[in-house]
Amino acid sequence: MIKEFFQWCFNKNSELNCVNCGLTVRQNELVHYRLELRKNCSKCGQRIEKTIPNLKEPKEFITAKCENCGDTEKYKPRNISQQMVFDNQHGAKDQIFGVSLWLQEEFKGQILWALNYDHLKYLKNYISADLRERSGMSMSAKLPQFIKEKKNRVKLLKLIDKM
């Protein structure tokens, strides 16, 4: 259920903007490929080595020229995926970029988090509702128990207003 919610919140054009340094990272830029070729020339046996860093997509074949005999052939390279990782992240993280969420607060050893203000509004409406109707496996059915408990309502609503 959480995965579907993340897919609803993000699309292929999602981007992360750092307000401190101005870095912008788009979802499709999170994974890059380094292409490596280490083969012997089929004509003369000379070693052919080639590395192409920072490709956006893997390549099934590349053309390489032997420096010894000049023969050119198509080879199947090794594509190594490299994922951008943001270090020093803590608490709840988004599943796309892996960065800490802005909207998160600690509550009795648990983390109350929201992806955005619409999500926070949903949580506030759920917590403040007098009657909570359940319908199968809705998003509210997957909420942590501390959010569902009546004894936490007042404090959680104050925390949400703070957020």
VMD Tcl script that builds the backbone (N, CA, C; Angstrom):
set m [mol new atoms 489]
animate dup $m
set s [atomselect $m all]
$s set {name element resname resid chain x y z} {
  {N N MET 1 A 0.816 -1.191 0.000}
  {CA C MET 1 A 0.000 0.000 0.000}
  {C C MET 1 A 0.861 1.258 0.000}
  {N N ILE 2 A 1.923 1.251 0.794}
  {CA C ILE 2 A 2.820 2.413 0.852}
  {C C ILE 2 A 3.446 2.637 -0.514}
  {N N LYS 3 A 3.848 1.555 -1.178}
  {CA C LYS 3 A 4.475 1.677 -2.492}
  {C C LYS 3 A 3.528 2.354 -3.482}
  {N N GLU 4 A 2.243 1.979 -3.456}
  {CA C GLU 4 A 1.270 2.605 -4.350}
  {C C GLU 4 A 1.119 4.086 -4.038}
  {N N PHE 5 A 1.196 4.433 -2.740}
  {CA C PHE 5 A 1.076 5.832 -2.362}
  {C C PHE 5 A 2.261 6.628 -2.898}
  {N N PHE 6 A 3.470 6.055 -2.799}
  {CA C PHE 6 A 4.650 6.735 -3.335}
  {C C PHE 6 A 4.523 6.903 -4.849}
  {N N GLN 7 A 4.012 5.889 -5.531}
  {CA C GLN 7 A 3.846 5.998 -6.976}
  {C C GLN 7 A 2.830 7.079 -7.321}
  {N N TRP 8 A 1.826 7.261 -6.463}
  {CA C TRP 8 A 0.838 8.307 -6.680}
  {C C TRP 8 A 1.462 9.681 -6.489}
  {N N CYS 9 A 2.340 9.788 -5.494}
  {CA C CYS 9 A 2.953 11.084 -5.180}
  {C C CYS 9 A 4.037 11.487 -6.170}
  {N N PHE 10 A 4.734 10.515 -6.726}
  {CA C PHE 10 A 5.852 10.798 -7.615}
  {C C PHE 10 A 5.541 10.278 -9.014}
  {N N ASN 11 A 6.126 10.920 -9.989}
  {CA C ASN 11 A 6.044 10.408 -11.348}
  {C C ASN 11 A 7.448 10.402 -11.935}
  {N N LYS 12 A 7.574 9.995 -13.159}
  {CA C LYS 12 A 8.898 9.868 -13.780}
  {C C LYS 12 A 9.626 11.210 -13.881}
  {N N ASN 13 A 8.903 12.327 -13.745}
  {CA C ASN 13 A 9.527 13.649 -13.836}
  {C C ASN 13 A 9.821 14.247 -12.467}
  {N N SER 14 A 9.716 13.435 -11.404}
  {CA C SER 14 A 9.973 13.949 -10.061}
  {C C SER 14 A 11.403 14.454 -9.960}
  {N N GLU 15 A 11.567 15.510 -9.167}
  {CA C GLU 15 A 12.903 16.032 -8.966}
  {C C GLU 15 A 13.081 16.487 -7.536}
  {N N LEU 16 A 14.330 16.482 -7.123}
  {CA C LEU 16 A 14.728 16.892 -5.782}
  {C C LEU 16 A 15.525 18.174 -5.934}
  {N N ASN 17 A 15.134 19.221 -5.190}
  {CA C ASN 17 A 15.823 20.506 -5.244}
  {C C ASN 17 A 16.349 20.844 -3.858}
  {N N CYS 18 A 17.655 21.042 -3.746}
  {CA C CYS 18 A 18.261 21.424 -2.469}
  {C C CYS 18 A 18.203 22.938 -2.333}
  {N N VAL 19 A 17.584 23.392 -1.242}
  {CA C VAL 19 A 17.471 24.833 -1.028}
  {C C VAL 19 A 18.777 25.439 -0.544}
  {N N ASN 20 A 19.713 24.617 -0.053}
  {CA C ASN 20 A 20.990 25.133 0.437}
  {C C ASN 20 A 22.012 25.334 -0.677}
  {N N CYS 21 A 22.202 24.300 -1.519}
  {CA C CYS 21 A 23.260 24.391 -2.530}
  {C C CYS 21 A 22.733 24.535 -3.959}
  {N N GLY 22 A 21.422 24.372 -4.153}
  {CA C GLY 22 A 20.855 24.516 -5.491}
  {C C GLY 22 A 20.917 23.260 -6.341}
  {N N LEU 23 A 21.395 22.148 -5.801}
  {CA C LEU 23 A 21.464 20.900 -6.552}
  {C C LEU 23 A 20.063 20.447 -6.941}
  {N N THR 24 A 19.891 20.086 -8.194}
  {CA C THR 24 A 18.642 19.520 -8.674}
  {C C THR 24 A 18.940 18.140 -9.235}
  {N N VAL 25 A 18.216 17.141 -8.740}
  {CA C VAL 25 A 18.364 15.769 -9.217}
  {C C VAL 25 A 17.001 15.274 -9.646}
  {N N ARG 26 A 16.917 14.777 -10.864}
  {CA C ARG 26 A 15.669 14.210 -11.366}
  {C C ARG 26 A 15.674 12.703 -11.151}
  {N N GLN 27 A 14.484 12.131 -11.034}
  {CA C GLN 27 A 14.366 10.703 -10.755}
  {C C GLN 27 A 15.108 9.862 -11.787}
  {N N ASN 28 A 15.015 10.256 -13.058}
  {CA C ASN 28 A 15.677 9.473 -14.104}
  {C C ASN 28 A 17.193 9.645 -14.106}
  {N N GLU 29 A 17.734 10.514 -13.236}
  {CA C GLU 29 A 19.183 10.709 -13.134}
  {C C GLU 29 A 19.796 9.965 -11.945}
  {N N LEU 30 A 18.985 9.250 -11.174}
  {CA C LEU 30 A 19.487 8.582 -9.978}
  {C C LEU 30 A 20.395 7.408 -10.299}
  {N N VAL 31 A 20.158 6.743 -11.415}
  {CA C VAL 31 A 20.976 5.587 -11.794}
  {C C VAL 31 A 21.727 5.915 -13.076}
  {N N HIS 32 A 23.045 5.719 -13.036}
  {CA C HIS 32 A 23.894 5.846 -14.213}
  {C C HIS 32 A 24.604 4.526 -14.426}
  {N N TYR 33 A 25.180 4.374 -15.584}
  {CA C TYR 33 A 25.866 3.126 -15.922}
  {C C TYR 33 A 27.302 3.405 -16.325}
  {N N ARG 34 A 28.180 2.543 -15.891}
  {CA C ARG 34 A 29.565 2.559 -16.349}
  {C C ARG 34 A 29.726 1.318 -17.204}
  {N N LEU 35 A 30.199 1.524 -18.408}
  {CA C LEU 35 A 30.345 0.441 -19.361}
  {C C LEU 35 A 31.807 0.015 -19.386}
  {N N GLU 36 A 32.046 -1.285 -19.256}
  {CA C GLU 36 A 33.411 -1.804 -19.285}
  {C C GLU 36 A 33.521 -2.906 -20.331}
  {N N LEU 37 A 34.595 -2.851 -21.086}
  {CA C LEU 37 A 34.878 -3.884 -22.081}
  {C C LEU 37 A 36.299 -4.369 -21.864}
  {N N ARG 38 A 36.442 -5.652 -21.663}
  {CA C ARG 38 A 37.757 -6.293 -21.526}
  {C C ARG 38 A 37.692 -7.592 -22.323}
  {N N LYS 39 A 38.158 -7.528 -23.550}
  {CA C LYS 39 A 38.121 -8.690 -24.453}
  {C C LYS 39 A 39.446 -8.781 -25.201}
  {N N ASN 40 A 39.634 -9.893 -25.865}
  {CA C ASN 40 A 40.770 -10.052 -26.764}
  {C C ASN 40 A 40.261 -9.959 -28.193}
  {N N CYS 41 A 41.033 -9.331 -29.036}
  {CA C CYS 41 A 40.684 -9.194 -30.454}
  {C C CYS 41 A 40.582 -10.596 -31.065}
  {N N SER 42 A 39.494 -10.822 -31.799}
  {CA C SER 42 A 39.294 -12.156 -32.399}
  {C C SER 42 A 40.228 -12.396 -33.584}
  {N N LYS 43 A 40.853 -11.336 -34.111}
  {CA C LYS 43 A 41.745 -11.482 -35.264}
  {C C LYS 43 A 43.200 -11.716 -34.830}
  {N N CYS 44 A 43.707 -10.864 -33.894}
  {CA C CYS 44 A 45.120 -10.970 -33.526}
  {C C CYS 44 A 45.343 -11.391 -32.070}
  {N N GLY 45 A 44.288 -11.389 -31.238}
  {CA C GLY 45 A 44.419 -11.801 -29.846}
  {C C GLY 45 A 44.866 -10.709 -28.892}
  {N N GLN 46 A 45.108 -9.510 -29.405}
  {CA C GLN 46 A 45.537 -8.390 -28.553}
  {C C GLN 46 A 44.403 -7.989 -27.594}
  {N N ARG 47 A 44.764 -7.572 -26.400}
  {CA C ARG 47 A 43.787 -7.172 -25.375}
  {C C ARG 47 A 43.142 -5.838 -25.749}
  {N N ILE 48 A 41.814 -5.795 -25.682}
  {CA C ILE 48 A 41.049 -4.562 -25.930}
  {C C ILE 48 A 40.358 -4.193 -24.622}
  {N N GLU 49 A 40.665 -3.010 -24.115}
  {CA C GLU 49 A 40.037 -2.529 -22.890}
  {C C GLU 49 A 39.458 -1.146 -23.131}
  {N N LYS 50 A 38.215 -0.972 -22.713}
  {CA C LYS 50 A 37.537 0.303 -22.915}
  {C C LYS 50 A 36.567 0.519 -21.756}
  {N N THR 51 A 36.536 1.739 -21.220}
  {CA C THR 51 A 35.606 2.107 -20.152}
  {C C THR 51 A 34.905 3.394 -20.557}
  {N N ILE 52 A 33.584 3.381 -20.450}
  {CA C ILE 52 A 32.788 4.579 -20.728}
  {C C ILE 52 A 31.972 4.871 -19.469}
  {N N PRO 53 A 32.295 5.957 -18.768}
  {CA C PRO 53 A 31.570 6.272 -17.525}
  {C C PRO 53 A 30.317 7.100 -17.781}
  {N N ASN 54 A 29.442 7.100 -16.794}
  {CA C ASN 54 A 28.337 8.054 -16.721}
  {C C ASN 54 A 27.356 8.015 -17.893}
  {N N LEU 55 A 26.921 6.824 -18.267}
  {CA C LEU 55 A 25.900 6.695 -19.307}
  {C C LEU 55 A 24.522 6.665 -18.659}
  {N N LYS 56 A 23.537 7.250 -19.323}
  {CA C LYS 56 A 22.180 7.258 -18.778}
  {C C LYS 56 A 21.477 5.921 -18.964}
  {N N GLU 57 A 21.875 5.170 -19.975}
  {CA C GLU 57 A 21.237 3.880 -20.253}
  {C C GLU 57 A 22.299 2.831 -20.550}
  {N N PRO 58 A 22.026 1.570 -20.223}
  {CA C PRO 58 A 22.988 0.520 -20.574}
  {C C PRO 58 A 22.992 0.288 -22.080}
  {N N LYS 59 A 24.094 -0.231 -22.571}
  {CA C LYS 59 A 24.206 -0.529 -24.003}
  {C C LYS 59 A 24.420 -2.026 -24.163}
  {N N GLU 60 A 23.693 -2.604 -25.123}
  {CA C GLU 60 A 23.813 -4.040 -25.346}
  {C C GLU 60 A 25.105 -4.373 -26.093}
  {N N PHE 61 A 25.465 -3.534 -27.059}
  {CA C PHE 61 A 26.689 -3.751 -27.836}
  {C C PHE 61 A 27.404 -2.427 -28.057}
  {N N ILE 62 A 28.741 -2.505 -28.187}
  {CA C ILE 62 A 29.528 -1.340 -28.599}
  {C C ILE 62 A 30.511 -1.793 -29.668}
  {N N THR 63 A 30.960 -0.853 -30.444}
  {CA C THR 63 A 31.962 -1.136 -31.463}
  {C C THR 63 A 33.310 -0.676 -30.939}
  {N N ALA 64 A 34.298 -1.556 -31.038}
  {CA C ALA 64 A 35.647 -1.222 -30.556}
  {C C ALA 64 A 36.668 -1.603 -31.617}
  {N N LYS 65 A 37.712 -0.777 -31.702}
  {CA C LYS 65 A 38.773 -0.994 -32.679}
  {C C LYS 65 A 40.022 -1.502 -31.973}
  {N N CYS 66 A 40.627 -2.534 -32.531}
  {CA C CYS 66 A 41.867 -3.080 -31.996}
  {C C CYS 66 A 43.013 -2.146 -32.380}
  {N N GLU 67 A 43.780 -1.719 -31.388}
  {CA C GLU 67 A 44.907 -0.815 -31.630}
  {C C GLU 67 A 46.055 -1.523 -32.354}
  {N N ASN 68 A 46.122 -2.838 -32.243}
  {CA C ASN 68 A 47.206 -3.609 -32.844}
  {C C ASN 68 A 46.983 -3.845 -34.344}
  {N N CYS 69 A 45.838 -4.427 -34.702}
  {CA C CYS 69 A 45.617 -4.799 -36.108}
  {C C CYS 69 A 44.624 -3.897 -36.829}
  {N N GLY 70 A 43.906 -3.044 -36.102}
  {CA C GLY 70 A 42.958 -2.122 -36.730}
  {C C GLY 70 A 41.597 -2.732 -37.006}
  {N N ASP 71 A 41.387 -3.972 -36.633}
  {CA C ASP 71 A 40.101 -4.635 -36.857}
  {C C ASP 71 A 39.040 -4.007 -35.945}
  {N N THR 72 A 37.842 -3.789 -36.486}
  {CA C THR 72 A 36.731 -3.225 -35.724}
  {C C THR 72 A 35.633 -4.270 -35.600}
  {N N GLU 73 A 35.160 -4.473 -34.364}
  {CA C GLU 73 A 34.121 -5.471 -34.115}
  {C C GLU 73 A 33.121 -4.953 -33.110}
  {N N LYS 74 A 31.960 -5.616 -33.096}
  {CA C LYS 74 A 30.951 -5.337 -32.074}
  {C C LYS 74 A 31.191 -6.282 -30.910}
  {N N TYR 75 A 31.134 -5.726 -29.709}
  {CA C TYR 75 A 31.327 -6.523 -28.501}
  {C C TYR 75 A 30.184 -6.266 -27.532}
  {N N LYS 76 A 29.920 -7.259 -26.702}
  {CA C LYS 76 A 28.926 -7.102 -25.650}
  {C C LYS 76 A 29.666 -6.677 -24.386}
  {N N PRO 77 A 29.458 -5.423 -23.928}
  {CA C PRO 77 A 30.184 -4.926 -22.751}
  {C C PRO 77 A 29.484 -5.310 -21.448}
  {N N ARG 78 A 30.145 -5.042 -20.363}
  {CA C ARG 78 A 29.575 -5.214 -19.033}
  {C C ARG 78 A 29.027 -3.851 -18.603}
  {N N ASN 79 A 27.745 -3.806 -18.263}
  {CA C ASN 79 A 27.102 -2.573 -17.803}
  {C C ASN 79 A 26.999 -2.617 -16.285}
  {N N ILE 80 A 27.627 -1.668 -15.613}
  {CA C ILE 80 A 27.628 -1.621 -14.157}
  {C C ILE 80 A 26.770 -0.438 -13.730}
  {N N SER 81 A 25.684 -0.727 -13.010}
  {CA C SER 81 A 24.802 0.362 -12.583}
  {C C SER 81 A 25.371 1.026 -11.334}
  {N N GLN 82 A 25.235 2.334 -11.295}
  {CA C GLN 82 A 25.708 3.133 -10.171}
  {C C GLN 82 A 24.562 4.022 -9.727}
  {N N GLN 83 A 24.113 3.849 -8.488}
  {CA C GLN 83 A 22.998 4.621 -7.973}
  {C C GLN 83 A 23.503 5.742 -7.088}
  {N N MET 84 A 22.941 6.932 -7.284}
  {CA C MET 84 A 23.287 8.074 -6.456}
  {C C MET 84 A 22.711 7.838 -5.064}
  {N N VAL 85 A 23.529 8.028 -4.041}
  {CA C VAL 85 A 23.110 7.834 -2.657}
  {C C VAL 85 A 23.381 9.113 -1.885}
  {N N PHE 86 A 22.414 9.532 -1.105}
  {CA C PHE 86 A 22.573 10.715 -0.271}
  {C C PHE 86 A 22.926 10.249 1.137}
  {N N ASP 87 A 24.124 10.581 1.612}
  {CA C ASP 87 A 24.589 10.173 2.937}
  {C C ASP 87 A 23.977 11.052 4.023}
  {N N ASN 88 A 24.160 10.618 5.244}
  {CA C ASN 88 A 23.755 11.365 6.442}
  {C C ASN 88 A 22.254 11.640 6.504}
  {N N GLN 89 A 21.459 10.738 5.978}
  {CA C GLN 89 A 20.010 10.880 6.055}
  {C C GLN 89 A 19.519 10.117 7.276}
  {N N HIS 90 A 18.494 10.629 7.925}
  {CA C HIS 90 A 17.999 9.992 9.138}
  {C C HIS 90 A 16.471 9.980 9.145}
  {N N GLY 91 A 15.921 9.156 10.002}
  {CA C GLY 91 A 14.468 9.100 10.159}
  {C C GLY 91 A 13.787 8.540 8.931}
  {N N ALA 92 A 12.574 9.016 8.686}
  {CA C ALA 92 A 11.789 8.563 7.536}
  {C C ALA 92 A 12.384 9.141 6.257}
  {N N LYS 93 A 12.464 8.310 5.239}
  {CA C LYS 93 A 13.052 8.729 3.959}
  {C C LYS 93 A 12.071 8.448 2.832}
  {N N ASP 94 A 12.131 9.270 1.788}
  {CA C ASP 94 A 11.281 8.949 0.647}
  {C C ASP 94 A 11.891 7.792 -0.127}
  {N N GLN 95 A 11.040 7.013 -0.786}
  {CA C GLN 95 A 11.499 5.798 -1.446}
  {C C GLN 95 A 12.079 6.051 -2.834}
  {N N ILE 96 A 11.980 7.256 -3.335}
  {CA C ILE 96 A 12.527 7.564 -4.655}
  {C C ILE 96 A 13.963 8.062 -4.538}
  {N N PHE 97 A 14.187 9.108 -3.749}
  {CA C PHE 97 A 15.497 9.736 -3.656}
  {C C PHE 97 A 16.302 9.294 -2.431}
  {N N GLY 98 A 15.643 8.710 -1.433}
  {CA C GLY 98 A 16.344 8.249 -0.245}
  {C C GLY 98 A 16.784 9.361 0.691}
  {N N VAL 99 A 16.134 10.506 0.609}
  {CA C VAL 99 A 16.483 11.622 1.483}
  {C C VAL 99 A 15.466 11.748 2.616}
  {N N SER 100 A 15.903 12.346 3.722}
  {CA C SER 100 A 15.014 12.521 4.871}
  {C C SER 100 A 13.832 13.400 4.487}
  {N N LEU 101 A 12.678 13.038 5.008}
  {CA C LEU 101 A 11.483 13.839 4.762}
  {C C LEU 101 A 11.498 15.075 5.635}
  {N N TRP 102 A 11.028 16.185 5.092}
  {CA C TRP 102 A 10.920 17.417 5.861}
  {C C TRP 102 A 9.861 17.278 6.941}
  {N N LEU 103 A 8.752 16.671 6.581}
  {CA C LEU 103 A 7.619 16.581 7.484}
  {C C LEU 103 A 7.715 15.308 8.313}
  {N N GLN 104 A 8.502 15.372 9.363}
  {CA C GLN 104 A 8.600 14.247 10.276}
  {C C GLN 104 A 8.935 14.748 11.672}
  {N N GLU 105 A 8.321 14.109 12.642}
  {CA C GLU 105 A 8.557 14.432 14.050}
  {C C GLU 105 A 8.535 13.148 14.849}
  {N N GLU 106 A 9.310 13.130 15.924}
  {CA C GLU 106 A 9.328 11.963 16.808}
  {C C GLU 106 A 8.149 12.040 17.764}
  {N N PHE 107 A 7.485 10.897 17.974}
  {CA C PHE 107 A 6.346 10.830 18.871}
  {C C PHE 107 A 6.419 9.524 19.652}
  {N N LYS 108 A 6.766 9.606 20.916}
  {CA C LYS 108 A 6.835 8.433 21.800}
  {C C LYS 108 A 7.681 7.301 21.202}
  {N N GLY 109 A 8.839 7.657 20.693}
  {CA C GLY 109 A 9.742 6.652 20.132}
  {C C GLY 109 A 9.394 6.220 18.715}
  {N N GLN 110 A 8.336 6.735 18.146}
  {CA C GLN 110 A 7.922 6.439 16.763}
  {C C GLN 110 A 8.132 7.694 15.920}
  {N N ILE 111 A 8.069 7.552 14.618}
  {CA C ILE 111 A 8.201 8.715 13.743}
  {C C ILE 111 A 6.881 8.941 13.021}
  {N N LEU 112 A 6.322 10.125 13.232}
  {CA C LEU 112 A 5.155 10.562 12.476}
  {C C LEU 112 A 5.696 11.314 11.271}
  {N N TRP 113 A 5.382 10.833 10.074}
  {CA C TRP 113 A 5.928 11.458 8.875}
  {C C TRP 113 A 4.842 11.647 7.832}
  {N N ALA 114 A 5.089 12.590 6.934}
  {CA C ALA 114 A 4.206 12.838 5.800}
  {C C ALA 114 A 5.066 13.223 4.606}
  {N N LEU 115 A 4.628 12.813 3.439}
  {CA C LEU 115 A 5.375 13.122 2.212}
  {C C LEU 115 A 5.214 14.575 1.795}
  {N N ASN 116 A 4.017 15.106 1.995}
  {CA C ASN 116 A 3.728 16.474 1.577}
  {C C ASN 116 A 2.548 16.975 2.405}
  {N N TYR 117 A 2.115 18.202 2.134}
  {CA C TYR 117 A 1.040 18.778 2.929}
  {C C TYR 117 A -0.306 18.095 2.687}
  {N N ASP 118 A -0.531 17.558 1.503}
  {CA C ASP 118 A -1.765 16.802 1.253}
  {C C ASP 118 A -1.790 15.533 2.108}
  {N N HIS 119 A -0.665 14.858 2.205}
  {CA C HIS 119 A -0.557 13.661 3.032}
  {C C HIS 119 A -0.763 14.025 4.505}
  {N N LEU 120 A -0.177 15.139 4.936}
  {CA C LEU 120 A -0.338 15.593 6.312}
  {C C LEU 120 A -1.804 15.922 6.600}
  {N N LYS 121 A -2.472 16.543 5.648}
  {CA C LYS 121 A -3.902 16.864 5.801}
  {C C LYS 121 A -4.723 15.577 5.918}
  {N N TYR 122 A -4.377 14.564 5.123}
  {CA C TYR 122 A -5.053 13.268 5.195}
  {C C TYR 122 A -4.905 12.678 6.602}
  {N N LEU 123 A -3.688 12.725 7.141}
  {CA C LEU 123 A -3.449 12.189 8.482}
  {C C LEU 123 A -4.242 12.964 9.530}
  {N N LYS 124 A -4.260 14.278 9.401}
  {CA C LYS 124 A -5.005 15.109 10.349}
  {C C LYS 124 A -6.491 14.775 10.301}
  {N N ASN 125 A -7.036 14.643 9.099}
  {CA C ASN 125 A -8.456 14.295 8.955}
  {C C ASN 125 A -8.746 12.920 9.544}
  {N N TYR 126 A -7.849 11.984 9.327}
  {CA C TYR 126 A -8.040 10.634 9.859}
  {C C TYR 126 A -8.003 10.640 11.389}
  {N N ILE 127 A -7.011 11.304 11.955}
  {CA C ILE 127 A -6.843 11.314 13.410}
  {C C ILE 127 A -7.995 12.043 14.089}
  {N N SER 128 A -8.464 13.128 13.502}
  {CA C SER 128 A -9.522 13.917 14.138}
  {C C SER 128 A -10.926 13.361 13.884}
  {N N ALA 129 A -11.082 12.379 13.008}
  {CA C ALA 129 A -12.403 11.828 12.701}
  {C C ALA 129 A -12.980 11.085 13.904}
  {N N ASP 130 A -14.280 11.323 14.177}
  {CA C ASP 130 A -14.952 10.608 15.251}
  {C C ASP 130 A -15.280 9.174 14.833}
  {N N LEU 131 A -15.659 9.011 13.589}
  {CA C LEU 131 A -16.014 7.690 13.075}
  {C C LEU 131 A -15.041 7.338 11.956}
  {N N ARG 132 A -14.347 6.245 12.127}
  {CA C ARG 132 A -13.376 5.802 11.133}
  {C C ARG 132 A -13.889 4.532 10.479}
  {N N GLU 133 A -14.433 4.686 9.283}
  {CA C GLU 133 A -14.954 3.525 8.561}
  {C C GLU 133 A -13.808 2.805 7.885}
  {N N ARG 134 A -13.851 1.490 7.962}
  {CA C ARG 134 A -12.806 0.692 7.331}
  {C C ARG 134 A -13.383 0.013 6.101}
  {N N SER 135 A -12.607 0.025 5.051}
  {CA C SER 135 A -13.046 -0.649 3.819}
  {C C SER 135 A -11.863 -1.425 3.247}
  {N N GLY 136 A -11.737 -2.652 3.664}
  {CA C GLY 136 A -10.684 -3.516 3.122}
  {C C GLY 136 A -9.297 -3.032 3.480}
  {N N MET 137 A -8.422 -3.087 2.507}
  {CA C MET 137 A -7.022 -2.712 2.714}
  {C C MET 137 A -6.771 -1.299 2.206}
  {N N SER 138 A -7.418 -0.339 2.813}
  {CA C SER 138 A -7.202 1.056 2.437}
  {C C SER 138 A -5.891 1.540 3.051}
  {N N MET 139 A -5.503 2.750 2.687}
  {CA C MET 139 A -4.269 3.304 3.220}
  {C C MET 139 A -4.354 3.456 4.740}
  {N N SER 140 A -5.523 3.822 5.234}
  {CA C SER 140 A -5.667 3.996 6.676}
  {C C SER 140 A -5.518 2.681 7.434}
  {N N ALA 141 A -5.828 1.569 6.808}
  {CA C ALA 141 A -5.654 0.265 7.460}
  {C C ALA 141 A -4.182 -0.056 7.686}
  {N N LYS 142 A -3.301 0.544 6.906}
  {CA C LYS 142 A -1.864 0.293 7.012}
  {C C LYS 142 A -1.144 1.274 7.938}
  {N N LEU 143 A -1.879 2.222 8.506}
  {CA C LEU 143 A -1.243 3.187 9.394}
  {C C LEU 143 A -0.726 2.493 10.651}
  {N N PRO 144 A 0.369 3.004 11.226}
  {CA C PRO 144 A 0.887 2.419 12.466}
  {C C PRO 144 A -0.130 2.542 13.603}
  {N N GLN 145 A -0.041 1.646 14.553}
  {CA C GLN 145 A -1.003 1.586 15.653}
  {C C GLN 145 A -1.017 2.868 16.481}
  {N N PHE 146 A 0.143 3.503 16.681}
  {CA C PHE 146 A 0.162 4.707 17.512}
  {C C PHE 146 A -0.656 5.839 16.904}
  {N N ILE 147 A -0.843 5.845 15.601}
  {CA C ILE 147 A -1.672 6.859 14.947}
  {C C ILE 147 A -3.150 6.532 15.134}
  {N N LYS 148 A -3.487 5.271 15.190}
  {CA C LYS 148 A -4.877 4.834 15.299}
  {C C LYS 148 A -5.423 4.938 16.722}
  {N N GLU 149 A -4.555 4.937 17.712}
  {CA C GLU 149 A -5.009 4.907 19.099}
  {C C GLU 149 A -5.656 6.227 19.527}
  {N N LYS 150 A -6.812 6.096 20.161}
  {CA C LYS 150 A -7.585 7.258 20.598}
  {C C LYS 150 A -6.831 8.097 21.623}
  {N N LYS 151 A -6.060 7.448 22.500}
  {CA C LYS 151 A -5.354 8.164 23.564}
  {C C LYS 151 A -4.289 9.132 23.015}
  {N N ASN 152 A -3.861 8.952 21.750}
  {CA C ASN 152 A -2.822 9.811 21.166}
  {C C ASN 152 A -3.378 10.947 20.312}
  {N N ARG 153 A -4.694 11.002 20.142}
  {CA C ARG 153 A -5.295 11.973 19.212}
  {C C ARG 153 A -4.875 13.411 19.463}
  {N N VAL 154 A -5.067 13.876 20.681}
  {CA C VAL 154 A -4.823 15.297 20.995}
  {C C VAL 154 A -3.362 15.661 20.748}
  {N N LYS 155 A -2.459 14.830 21.247}
  {CA C LYS 155 A -1.030 15.127 21.083}
  {C C LYS 155 A -0.606 15.034 19.610}
  {N N LEU 156 A -1.145 14.057 18.884}
  {CA C LEU 156 A -0.799 13.939 17.461}
  {C C LEU 156 A -1.310 15.134 16.666}
  {N N LEU 157 A -2.509 15.606 16.963}
  {CA C LEU 157 A -3.055 16.771 16.257}
  {C C LEU 157 A -2.226 18.019 16.538}
  {N N LYS 158 A -1.748 18.175 17.768}
  {CA C LYS 158 A -0.873 19.312 18.104}
  {C C LYS 158 A 0.448 19.194 17.332}
  {N N LEU 159 A 0.965 17.981 17.242}
  {CA C LEU 159 A 2.218 17.748 16.517}
  {C C LEU 159 A 2.050 18.040 15.033}
  {N N ILE 160 A 0.915 17.638 14.468}
  {CA C ILE 160 A 0.643 17.902 13.049}
  {C C ILE 160 A 0.542 19.409 12.807}
  {N N ASP 161 A -0.131 20.127 13.710}
  {CA C ASP 161 A -0.228 21.595 13.562}
  {C C ASP 161 A 1.154 22.232 13.615}
  {N N LYS 162 A 2.043 21.682 14.434}
  {CA C LYS 162 A 3.425 22.177 14.521}
  {C C LYS 162 A 4.174 21.930 13.211}
  {N N MET 163 A 3.916 20.781 12.607}
  {CA C MET 163 A 4.601 20.431 11.371}
  {C C MET 163 A 4.169 21.343 10.237}
}
mol reanalyze $m
mol bondsrecalc $m
mol representation Tube
mol addrep $m
